[in-house]
């Protein structure tokens, strides 16, 4: 489901902003899109309330990334009673071009990209760090968009 449609409360809106900030820390030239899916009846029929989807577009095809855009899909679990922020249970990142999906990285198994055209190892490392930061973000509700944008996690900068 589009991230913009999921911002039902301040806590979740801050988490979405933090996700974008964490991604931009690893890939500063990327432009965030909080509504990667079309708003039509067919697309709405497949919408999942337990998914938070956003995409990031690069200024052109990037040989290190082996893609032009990345679709980030966060699988969420309903928040515990009394909490506003859901729990993150999985991440799927897909590297895309206009033609097709080039690769994907899922937080299942070894967290390694798979596909026809893999990103360079340094990019795979950035994606893995991003996933670790996302799990930390959704586990620690005290982290907000301002901390992430200011570089609150020094491990991500390494």
Secondary structure, 3 states (H helix, E strand, C coil): CEHHHHCCCHHHHHHHHHHHHHHHHHCCCCEEECCCCCCCHHHHHCCCCCEEEEEEEEEEEECCCCEEEEEEEEEEECCCCCCCCCEEEEEEEEEECCCCEEEEEECCCCCCCEECCCCCHHHHHHHHHHHHHHHHHHHCCCCCHHHHHCCCCHHHHC
